[in-house]
Amino acid sequence: MKTDFNLVSADLVGSVVFRPDFNDRSESLSANQAWSLFFTGGQEDKALGFNPELGRLLTNLLLATAATGALWALLFSAVD
């Protein structure tokens, strides 16, 4: 029996961002898609689901961490 199914297809094992059907209409990515791509190393853009609140939470946590670090460095850089 011969099949046309290829188990080693580039669409199955490659990054989702290099697939031909990924973002073919040049739409902007949602925060969930961006974080999913980050956490999975570009392998899956729907790993976190479709709830936009999780993407916003992760983005705000990142911004709060950066702001806290900058404030910490500013406050304690003058202390000898």
C-alpha positions, 0 to 999 in steps of 0.5 A, spaced: 500 500 500 502 506 498 500 513 501 501 520 499 502 522 506 509 525 508 511 524 515 517 529 515 513 535 512 516 541 513 509 544 515 509 539 521 516 539 524 518 547 522 516 553 526 509 556 525 512 563 522 515 559 516 509 556 514 506 559 508 499 560 511 501 563 517 499 570 517 498 570 509 493 577 510 498 581 514 494 581 520 497 583 526 498 578 532 494 578 538 498 578 545 496 571 546 499 569 539 505 573 540 506 570 547 504 563 545 510 563 539 515 566 545 513 560 550 513 555 544 519 557 541 515 559 534 512 552 534 505 554 536 501 560 536 495 558 539 498 554 545 495 559 550 488 559 547 484 565 545 482 569 551 485 576 550 486 577 558 492 572 559 496 576 553 494 582 557 496 580 563 503 577 561 504 583 557 503 588 563 507 583 568 513 584 563 512 592 563 511 592 571 518 588 571 522 592 567 519 599 570 520 596 577 528 594 575 529 601 572 526 604 578 530 600 583 536 602 579 535 609 579 533 609 587 539 605 589 545 607 584 546 614 588 547 610 594 554 608 596 
